[in-house]
Structure formats: C-alpha cells, structure tokens
C-alpha cells in the first residue's frame, strides 16, 4: 500500500524548510569578513622566555599568502610584531630583531611555526 500524499506533506514541508534554512545560514556565513587581526593570530605568536629578560620571541609561519622571501609579506610580519608588542605593552622604547632562525628539531613548537625571531627591546633614551 502506498502512503497518501497527505501523509507525505509534513515530511516534504520539513525538507523544504530545512533546505532553505541551511542555504540562508551558509550564505550568511560566507559574507563575514575576517578581522584585521585574523592573519596575525593565525600565523604568528609572541612569547616571553623566562630565562632571557629583555628578549621576546616572535614565532611565524610562512603560508602561501605570506611567503618567506616576499618583501610585502615581511612588512606584514613586522606590522604584526609591532601590534603584538603594543598590545602587551612591551618594548616601549622600540625593538630590534636580533636574530631570525628556524626552529630546532627538539625545540618546543606544538603549532608548527617555521621561524623564531629573537626580538631585543631597546631602552628608552632620556633627553634632558
């Protein structure tokens, strides 16, 4: 015995409503712009080592959007570093990237960063 059209109507109505709701949800999410800090949080981090006062570690990843040998990507990474330092109120007298190096094999690196920068904070110079 075949089910009647009247008994299938609630199921069909649910399917149509579900499809419309899912498509609206997906189009709403695709319109969300990423924030200005999205790439900074995704591709870099700032670490303060306990055993090296006055030094800050800046760890970076080189994704296809920000390759290692691109001057524009390098400028973006320096901007990220400045924002991280300002946000944490570090290096008010300025900073200098003392060293850039790949991570050592046995070095703690759970997020898979590709390079660590040793950033030295400059002391503020008083002018009298």
C-alpha positions as CSV (number, residue, x, y, z in Angstrom):
1,X,0.0,0.0,0.0
2,X,1.4,3.4,-1.0
3,X,1.3,6.3,1.5
4,X,-1.1,9.1,0.6
5,X,0.0,12.5,-0.5
6,X,-1.5,14.0,2.6
7,X,0.7,11.8,4.9
8,X,3.9,12.8,3.0
9,X,3.2,16.6,3.1
10,X,4.7,17.2,6.6
11,X,7.9,15.4,5.6
12,X,8.1,17.3,2.4
13,X,7.5,20.6,4.1
14,X,10.2,19.9,6.7
15,X,12.7,19.1,3.9
16,X,11.9,22.3,2.1
17,X,12.2,24.4,5.2
18,X,15.4,22.7,6.2
19,X,17.0,23.3,2.8
20,X,16.0,27.0,2.8
21,X,17.4,27.5,6.4
22,X,20.6,25.7,5.5
23,X,21.2,27.8,2.4
24,X,20.4,31.0,4.3
25,X,22.9,30.0,7.0
26,X,25.6,29.2,4.6
27,X,25.2,32.5,2.6
28,X,25.2,34.5,5.9
29,X,28.5,32.9,7.0
30,X,30.2,33.5,3.6
31,X,29.6,37.2,4.0
32,X,31.6,37.5,7.2
33,X,34.8,39.4,6.7
34,X,37.9,38.4,8.6
35,X,39.1,40.9,11.1
36,X,42.3,42.9,10.6
37,X,44.0,40.7,13.3
38,X,42.9,37.3,11.9
39,X,46.2,36.7,10.0
40,X,48.3,38.0,12.9
41,X,46.7,35.5,15.3
42,X,46.7,32.7,12.7
43,X,50.3,33.0,11.5
44,X,52.3,34.4,14.5
45,X,52.6,34.4,18.2
46,X,54.6,36.3,20.8
47,X,56.4,34.5,23.7
48,X,58.3,35.9,26.6
49,X,61.0,33.5,27.7
50,X,61.6,33.2,31.5
51,X,65.4,32.8,31.2
52,X,66.1,35.7,28.9
53,X,65.0,39.1,30.3
54,X,64.7,41.9,27.7
55,X,64.1,39.4,24.9
56,X,60.8,38.4,23.3
57,X,60.3,35.5,20.9
58,X,58.2,36.2,17.8
59,X,57.2,32.9,16.0
60,X,55.9,32.9,12.5
61,X,54.5,30.6,9.8
62,X,55.1,31.1,6.1
63,X,51.7,30.3,4.4
64,X,51.3,30.8,0.7
65,X,49.7,34.2,1.3
66,X,52.8,35.4,3.2
67,X,55.8,33.6,1.7
68,X,59.2,33.8,3.4
69,X,61.0,35.7,0.6
70,X,58.4,38.3,-0.1
71,X,59.0,41.9,1.0
72,X,55.3,42.7,1.3
73,X,54.8,39.6,3.5
74,X,57.9,40.7,5.5
75,X,56.3,44.1,6.1
76,X,53.1,42.5,7.2
77,X,55.0,40.3,9.7
78,X,56.8,43.4,11.1
79,X,53.4,45.1,11.5
80,X,52.1,42.0,13.3
81,X,55.1,42.2,15.6
82,X,54.6,45.9,16.4
83,X,50.9,45.2,17.1
84,X,51.7,42.3,19.4
85,X,54.3,44.4,21.3
86,X,51.9,47.4,21.7
87,X,49.1,45.1,22.8
88,X,51.2,43.6,25.5
89,X,52.9,46.9,26.4
90,X,56.3,45.5,25.7
91,X,59.3,47.4,24.3
92,X,58.1,51.0,24.7
93,X,61.5,52.3,23.7
94,X,61.4,50.3,20.4
95,X,62.8,47.0,19.4
96,X,65.3,45.3,17.2
97,X,65.1,41.9,15.5
98,X,68.4,40.5,16.8
99,X,68.2,37.0,15.1
100,X,65.9,35.0,12.8
101,X,66.3,31.3,12.9
102,X,64.4,28.1,12.1
103,X,63.1,26.1,15.0
104,X,65.5,23.4,16.3
105,X,64.3,19.8,15.9
106,X,63.8,19.2,19.6
107,X,62.6,22.7,20.4
108,X,59.1,23.0,21.8
109,X,56.9,24.0,18.8
110,X,53.4,22.4,19.1
111,X,51.8,24.8,16.5
112,X,54.4,24.1,13.9
113,X,55.9,27.6,13.5
114,X,58.7,27.8,10.9
115,X,60.8,30.6,12.2
116,X,61.6,32.2,15.5
117,X,62.8,35.8,15.8
118,X,64.7,36.9,18.8
119,X,63.4,40.5,19.5
120,X,65.5,42.7,21.7
121,X,63.8,45.6,23.4
122,X,65.6,48.9,23.3
123,X,65.7,51.1,26.4
124,X,64.1,54.5,26.1
125,X,66.7,57.2,25.8
126,X,66.1,60.2,28.0
127,X,66.9,63.6,26.6
128,X,67.4,66.4,29.1
